[in-house]
Amino acid sequence: MAVLIRKLIQFGDQDLETKVLEPSGVVSKEERVHAEKLDSFLENRIPQIASEVLEEDENKSNIIRKWYTLGRKLKIIVDDRGLVMQSDVDNMLIWQAIWQYLPSSMMPDRTNVQKPYYEKQHKRQDHLSLCYELAAFDWDDINWIKSWGFVHEITARPSLLRDKRIFEALGLFVQSLDKYPRVEDFREIMKKLTVAFPTKQFRNTLLLSNEEIHQKVEEALSRN
């Protein structure tokens, strides 16, 4: 399918903002109508969502809760196949379509607003997709996370997200530590866990019992 993205187009010696259909190419009338419908919905709904998140963000210091709440609200939209096609999720265009209507008050600190969002969609810098991935969990399963850097480390390893029991065991391990790990320490923890559950070599962990999952995680993370 396609989505409408605002872009600066050069006309003579001027840069004018216009909406273009992405991905580029020939689109049907049905696809154009669908893209316009989605664009109109996002233009109205995304600022509302931003206001709702800021109102619900009672604990201003809990950045994980803020982005989790945003992810949960975006998930309702993105998972609605009457609004968003799976192809536009797979090609990551939906995040560009949403970002263009996100108020600056809801953007992460130090965001370069001059930089097109598509340039942020590499090396795990796509903030909205990370919020969306985090929203796949219940809050009670992720409230042990205190650093957004941890989210980057976790979502970069799909094998750890295929089976939520692995994620749950990881959380229990971190909470059992005498000292909460720094991002550097957590990165080492994740490397060990990836060895036990490699991303490139898919293993059907659903065949393992809960006890086996937790034991495998504990053994991997306790190893020097």
C-alpha positions as CSV (number, residue, x, y, z in Angstrom):
1,M,0.0,0.0,0.0
2,A,1.1,3.6,0.5
3,V,1.2,6.4,3.1
4,L,1.3,10.2,2.7
5,I,4.6,11.8,3.9
6,R,5.3,15.6,4.0
7,K,8.5,16.5,2.2
8,L,10.3,19.5,1.0
9,I,10.3,19.7,-2.8
10,Q,12.4,22.2,-4.7
11,F,10.5,24.4,-7.1
12,G,12.9,26.8,-8.8
13,D,14.8,28.5,-6.0
14,Q,12.3,27.7,-3.3
15,D,11.7,24.7,-1.1
16,L,8.0,24.0,-0.7
17,E,6.4,21.4,1.6
18,T,4.0,19.0,0.0
19,K,2.6,15.6,0.7
20,V,3.9,12.7,-1.4
21,L,2.9,9.1,-1.6
22,E,5.5,6.6,-0.3
23,P,6.8,4.2,-1.5
24,S,7.2,6.0,-4.8
25,G,5.7,4.4,-7.9
26,V,2.3,3.9,-9.5
27,V,-0.5,3.5,-7.0
28,S,-4.1,2.7,-7.6
29,K,-7.0,5.0,-6.8
30,E,-7.9,2.7,-3.9
31,E,-4.5,3.0,-2.4
32,R,-4.5,6.7,-2.7
33,V,-7.9,7.0,-1.0
34,H,-6.7,4.7,1.8
35,A,-3.5,6.8,2.3
36,E,-5.5,10.0,2.4
37,K,-7.9,8.4,5.0
38,L,-5.0,7.3,7.2
39,D,-3.3,10.7,6.9
40,S,-6.5,12.5,7.9
41,F,-6.9,10.2,10.9
42,L,-3.2,10.6,12.0
43,E,-3.3,14.4,11.7
44,N,-6.3,14.5,14.1
45,R,-5.4,11.6,16.5
46,I,-1.6,11.8,17.0
47,P,-1.7,15.3,18.7
48,Q,-4.6,13.9,20.9
49,I,-2.4,10.9,21.9
50,A,0.5,13.2,22.8
51,S,-1.8,15.3,25.1
52,E,-3.1,12.1,26.7
53,V,0.4,10.7,27.4
54,L,1.6,14.0,28.9
55,E,-1.5,14.1,31.1
56,E,-1.0,10.5,32.3
57,D,2.7,11.0,32.9
58,E,2.4,11.8,36.6
59,N,5.9,10.6,37.4
60,K,7.9,12.8,35.1
61,S,11.1,11.0,36.0
62,N,9.9,7.6,34.7
63,I,10.9,7.9,31.0
64,I,10.2,4.2,30.4
65,R,6.6,4.6,31.5
66,K,6.1,7.6,29.2
67,W,7.4,5.8,26.1
68,Y,5.5,2.6,27.0
69,T,2.3,4.6,27.3
70,L,2.9,6.2,23.9
71,G,3.7,2.7,22.4
72,R,0.4,1.2,23.8
73,K,-1.6,4.0,22.2
74,L,0.2,3.8,18.9
75,K,-0.2,0.0,18.9
76,I,-4.0,0.4,18.8
77,I,-3.6,2.3,15.5
78,V,-0.8,0.3,13.9
79,D,-2.4,-3.1,14.6
80,D,-5.7,-1.9,13.1
81,R,-5.6,-3.4,9.6
82,G,-8.6,-1.3,8.6
83,L,-6.3,1.7,8.9
84,V,-2.7,0.5,8.5
85,M,-1.5,-2.2,6.1
86,Q,1.0,-4.7,7.3
87,S,3.3,-3.7,4.4
88,D,3.5,-0.2,5.7
89,V,4.6,-1.6,9.1
90,D,7.2,-3.9,7.4
91,N,8.7,-1.1,5.3
92,M,8.6,1.3,8.4
93,L,6.7,4.0,6.5
94,I,4.0,4.1,9.2
95,W,6.5,5.6,11.7
96,Q,7.3,8.4,9.3
97,A,3.6,9.1,8.8
98,I,3.0,9.2,12.6
99,W,6.2,11.3,13.4
100,Q,5.2,14.1,11.1
101,Y,2.2,14.8,13.4
102,L,3.9,14.3,16.7
103,P,4.2,17.6,18.6
104,S,7.7,18.7,19.7
105,S,6.5,18.3,23.3
106,M,6.4,14.5,22.8
107,M,9.7,14.1,21.0
108,P,12.7,12.6,22.9
109,D,15.2,15.1,24.4
110,R,17.9,16.3,22.0
111,T,15.8,15.4,18.9
112,N,17.1,17.0,15.8
113,V,13.8,18.2,14.2
114,Q,15.6,19.3,11.1
115,K,16.7,15.7,10.3
116,P,14.1,13.7,8.3
117,Y,12.7,10.8,10.2
118,Y,13.7,8.3,7.6
119,E,17.3,9.1,8.4
120,K,16.7,8.0,12.0
121,Q,15.3,4.6,10.9
122,H,18.6,2.7,11.1
123,K,20.8,1.3,13.8
124,R,17.9,1.0,16.2
125,Q,17.3,4.7,16.2
126,D,13.6,4.5,15.2
127,H,12.1,5.8,18.4
128,L,8.5,5.1,17.6
129,S,9.0,1.5,16.5
130,L,10.9,0.9,19.8
131,C,7.9,2.3,21.8
132,Y,5.7,0.0,19.8
133,E,7.8,-3.1,20.5
134,L,7.9,-2.3,24.2
135,A,4.1,-2.1,24.2
136,A,3.8,-5.7,23.3
137,F,4.5,-6.5,27.0
138,D,2.4,-5.8,30.1
139,W,3.7,-3.0,32.3
140,D,4.3,-5.4,35.2
141,D,6.7,-7.3,32.9
142,I,8.9,-4.3,32.1
143,N,8.7,-2.0,35.1
144,W,12.2,-3.2,36.1
145,I,13.7,-1.3,33.2
146,K,15.1,2.0,34.2
147,S,17.1,3.0,31.2
148,W,16.0,3.6,27.6
149,G,19.4,2.2,26.6
150,F,18.2,-1.1,27.9
151,V,15.3,-1.0,25.5
152,H,17.7,-0.6,22.6
153,E,19.7,-3.6,23.8
154,I,16.6,-5.8,24.2
155,T,14.8,-5.0,21.0
156,A,18.0,-5.4,19.0
157,R,17.8,-9.1,19.8
158,P,14.6,-10.6,18.3
159,S,15.3,-14.0,19.7
160,L,14.6,-12.6,23.2
161,L,11.2,-11.2,22.2
162,R,9.9,-14.4,20.5
163,D,9.3,-16.0,23.9
164,K,8.1,-13.7,26.6
165,R,9.3,-16.2,29.2
166,I,12.9,-15.3,28.3
167,F,12.2,-11.7,28.8
168,E,10.5,-12.4,32.1
169,A,13.4,-14.5,33.4
170,L,15.8,-11.7,32.3
171,G,13.8,-9.2,34.4
172,L,13.9,-11.5,37.5
173,F,17.6,-11.9,37.1
174,V,18.2,-8.1,36.9
175,Q,16.0,-7.5,39.9
176,S,17.9,-10.1,41.9
177,L,21.2,-8.3,41.5
178,D,22.6,-6.4,44.5
179,K,23.3,-3.4,42.3
180,Y,21.3,-2.3,39.3
181,P,23.4,-2.6,36.2
182,R,24.8,0.3,34.2
183,V,24.1,0.2,30.4
184,E,27.6,-1.1,29.8
185,D,27.0,-4.0,32.3
186,F,23.6,-4.7,30.8
187,R,25.1,-4.9,27.4
188,E,27.4,-7.7,28.6
189,I,24.4,-9.5,30.2
190,M,22.6,-9.3,26.9
191,K,25.6,-10.7,25.0
192,K,25.6,-13.8,27.3
193,L,21.8,-14.2,26.8
194,T,22.2,-14.0,23.1
195,V,24.7,-16.9,23.2
196,A,22.0,-19.0,24.9
197,F,19.3,-17.9,22.6
198,P,20.9,-16.9,19.3
199,T,19.0,-14.6,16.9
200,K,20.4,-16.0,13.7
201,Q,19.8,-19.7,14.7
202,F,16.1,-19.8,15.4
203,R,15.3,-22.2,18.2
204,N,11.8,-23.2,19.1
205,T,11.9,-22.4,22.8
206,L,8.2,-23.1,23.1
207,L,9.1,-26.7,23.5
208,L,10.9,-25.9,26.8
209,S,9.1,-25.7,30.1
210,N,9.0,-22.6,32.2
211,E,11.5,-24.1,34.6
212,E,13.9,-25.0,31.7
213,I,13.7,-21.4,30.3
214,H,14.5,-19.9,33.7
215,Q,17.3,-22.3,34.4
216,K,18.8,-21.7,30.9
217,V,18.7,-17.9,31.5
218,E,20.2,-18.2,35.0
219,E,23.0,-20.5,33.9
220,A,23.9,-18.2,30.9
221,L,23.9,-15.0,33.0
222,S,25.7,-16.5,36.0
223,R,28.5,-17.7,33.8
224,N,31.8,-15.7,34.0
